Amino acid sequence: MQLKYAGPKPMISEHGISFKDGKEDKYVYLIIAIQILTAIDHCDYTSDSFCYSNNTQRLNEKEMLKVILHYHPDIEKTMTKEINDYLVHLDEEIEEVKQHRLLSSIEKEAFVGNLQVMKEYKLQRAKNKIFYMHIIDTIVEVIKAKKIKKIQTPFYERFWHTLQTIQGHLSSTRNTLNPELKILEEANGLEAVLKIHNNF
């Protein structure tokens, strides 16, 4: 089970392979999510708020995997099932190309070849997304268990994206919380603030 950066979303066709701007690998958000999880779960609280410090230690891949295994000791079993499902999807993708009526045999061969070349790349992106979603679920569990009502971070794109994902999970039908995400202007610059209402 390996944790590593793959890259942006690939756009694959019979003409070649390109990469889509704005569709970053979840690995870059996983780093932030693990930092938030570790901080909110291990800080000594004097209040129900958490403010992210720029001094928070950045973890390497080995340390990140250790954190994931701490919270999800059975992640390898879960990962195997989810990845097997994804492998079926990749095989179906290839079969669809082979059956495509509007492509010539040369175009089909090129398309299938490009899909095969990018298989491991897409597989690693899928693994990173699975890791990320499990960590987000764990953050939500900790927020609920510790009655956290506010998480404040620097207003950077990766923090904002991660807080949006947390907000989405908090807003899901299985949770009764009312999260609100906004931007604040502080003395040190812009801050992203996730407020969690009804968390008592």
Phi, psi and omega in degrees: 000113186243139177247116179201159179288134176260297181147182181293168183297127179277142174252110189246132178211185177290344182271344180147200183232130173227177183232137187273124176295142176084358178245069185287155175298135181298345177306319184293332177273333177299320178304312181294314182300318179294321177298315180296313180301310182300318182292312184288336182272340186243355179285149170275122186267133169253352178210185180261023181241154176228124176248124182288133178260140177293348179274358180302132184293134174272132184267147173276177186298322179295317180292322178298316180296323178297319178296314180301315181292330177297315182276332183227074182299337180262018186299328182296319178294315178298315181299317181302315180296313183293323179290322176299320176298320181291323177298323175299317178300317180296320177295321178295324178300316179294317179297322178299319179295317181298331181266358184297125185281337185267356180259142175284168181297324179293318179295319178299315181299317179295315181299310180299318178300317179294320177297320181291321178300322185267006185300309181295323178299310181294326179296317179293321176299319179295318178299315180298322179293320179297313177304312183301312183295324177293321178292320177300315178301321180291321176302315179299318178298317180292319178303315181291316183294322184263005177056038180289132183249350179205135171235125183238129182225167172299151180271079173245155185305317184290323175293315182300313179300315181295317178295325176298319179295317177299316179302315180299319179289324177293330182277353185296162186298334182279352177246146181256015183277158181237087183278147179226125182248127180212173180251134176243145175262113180251173181300325182271001181127193182282143178233145173263132183233124174254113178260135181246107180272160179064022181260079181218000000 
